Amino acid sequence: MSARPPLALILVTADPARLRAALALARAEVALGSEARLFIQGEAASLLRPPLSAPQDAAWKAAGEPTLAALLDAALDDGVAISLCQSGLAMAGMDAAMLDRRIAVTGPVAFLAAAGPQVRLLTL
């Protein structure tokens, strides 16, 4: 494992472009040999409502980049730890059974505890 401290990202807005950026940054951190985790809080939880898509998906695909759904799947495959806010899930009218089983449903205390004391924290 890298000497780099883990990266923790918190997404607080329901903006698919920010989710895309968070996933890309998390994957880059994992590629550098460190750990990355993403907490999707509050209103941002609605971004994971199936079927996952973004208005910019066609443009990204045309540019040779993955869709938002494919990027989420790749991040999970890479080992990015993704968790979703329990309250945000309820606010979005969603059920945990709707989510990819690799996504944890948790709260901010559990997310920060898992991130550890030496984490680099970014909010998007």
BELMOZI-V882066 format. One record per residue. PSI is psi in whole degrees, 0 to 359 (999 if undefined). NEAR is the number of other C-alpha atoms within 8 Angstrom. D_FIRST is the distance of its C-alpha to the first C-alpha in Angstrom with 2 decimals. Layout:
psi->PSI near->NEAR d_first->D_FIRST
psi->PSI near->NEAR d_first->D_FIRST
This chain:
psi->152 near->4 d_first->0.00
psi->157 near->7 d_first->3.78
psi->355 near->5 d_first->6.72
psi->139 near->6 d_first->8.39
psi->153 near->10 d_first->9.97
psi->155 near->11 d_first->10.25
psi->129 near->15 d_first->13.25
psi->129 near->13 d_first->16.23
psi->139 near->14 d_first->19.26
psi->123 near->12 d_first->22.72
psi->122 near->14 d_first->25.37
psi->356 near->11 d_first->28.85
psi->151 near->10 d_first->31.26
psi->60 near->9 d_first->32.37
psi->111 near->8 d_first->31.72
psi->331 near->9 d_first->30.27
psi->324 near->6 d_first->29.36
psi->322 near->10 d_first->27.17
psi->317 near->9 d_first->25.51
psi->316 near->10 d_first->24.93
psi->317 near->8 d_first->23.42
psi->316 near->12 d_first->21.11
psi->318 near->12 d_first->19.92
psi->317 near->10 d_first->19.50
psi->319 near->8 d_first->17.53
psi->317 near->15 d_first->15.20
psi->322 near->12 d_first->14.73
psi->320 near->8 d_first->14.19
psi->317 near->12 d_first->11.39
psi->321 near->13 d_first->9.63
psi->333 near->7 d_first->10.67
psi->359 near->7 d_first->9.07
psi->8 near->9 d_first->5.53
psi->184 near->14 d_first->6.05
psi->151 near->11 d_first->8.35
psi->144 near->15 d_first->12.05
psi->151 near->13 d_first->15.22
psi->129 near->15 d_first->18.84
psi->120 near->14 d_first->21.93
psi->108 near->13 d_first->25.18
psi->149 near->13 d_first->27.90
psi->231 near->12 d_first->31.68
psi->337 near->11 d_first->33.53
psi->340 near->13 d_first->30.42
psi->329 near->15 d_first->30.25
psi->340 near->11 d_first->33.14
psi->338 near->9 d_first->30.98
psi->10 near->8 d_first->29.61
psi->125 near->10 d_first->33.16
psi->148 near->6 d_first->33.65
psi->132 near->5 d_first->34.33
psi->126 near->9 d_first->31.55
psi->167 near->8 d_first->32.79
psi->150 near->8 d_first->33.24
psi->332 near->5 d_first->36.29
psi->2 near->6 d_first->34.34
psi->316 near->11 d_first->33.06
psi->318 near->8 d_first->35.83
psi->318 near->7 d_first->35.22
psi->317 near->11 d_first->31.47
psi->318 near->10 d_first->32.24
psi->332 near->7 d_first->34.93
psi->4 near->6 d_first->32.47
psi->13 near->6 d_first->30.22
psi->159 near->7 d_first->27.69
psi->157 near->10 d_first->26.96
psi->169 near->12 d_first->29.01
psi->318 near->12 d_first->27.62
psi->316 near->9 d_first->27.61
psi->323 near->8 d_first->25.76
psi->319 near->12 d_first->23.14
psi->314 near->9 d_first->22.67
psi->318 near->8 d_first->22.39
psi->320 near->8 d_first->19.82
psi->316 near->13 d_first->17.65
psi->318 near->11 d_first->18.01
psi->325 near->7 d_first->17.32
psi->347 near->8 d_first->14.04
psi->10 near->9 d_first->12.93
psi->127 near->14 d_first->14.15
psi->115 near->9 d_first->15.70
psi->129 near->12 d_first->19.29
psi->152 near->13 d_first->21.95
psi->137 near->15 d_first->25.59
psi->128 near->15 d_first->27.97
psi->315 near->9 d_first->30.54
psi->320 near->8 d_first->33.31
psi->322 near->14 d_first->32.50
psi->314 near->15 d_first->32.69
psi->319 near->9 d_first->36.11
psi->325 near->9 d_first->37.22
psi->357 near->9 d_first->36.54
psi->31 near->6 d_first->38.57
psi->162 near->10 d_first->35.75
psi->146 near->8 d_first->34.81
psi->332 near->7 d_first->31.34
psi->343 near->6 d_first->32.61
psi->342 near->8 d_first->32.76
psi->157 near->10 d_first->28.99
psi->136 near->6 d_first->26.40
psi->346 near->6 d_first->25.44
psi->354 near->6 d_first->21.72
psi->126 near->10 d_first->22.70
psi->147 near->8 d_first->23.09
psi->121 near->9 d_first->26.20
psi->194 near->10 d_first->25.68
psi->176 near->10 d_first->26.72
psi->326 near->8 d_first->25.43
psi->312 near->6 d_first->25.13
psi->321 near->8 d_first->22.89
psi->311 near->11 d_first->20.75
psi->323 near->8 d_first->20.36
psi->318 near->8 d_first->19.85
psi->331 near->6 d_first->16.95
psi->329 near->11 d_first->15.42
psi->172 near->7 d_first->15.42
psi->338 near->5 d_first->16.97
psi->27 near->6 d_first->14.60
psi->151 near->10 d_first->14.52
psi->123 near->8 d_first->15.95
psi->128 near->8 d_first->18.84
psi->140 near->8 d_first->20.94
psi->132 near->7 d_first->24.13
psi->999 near->9 d_first->25.66
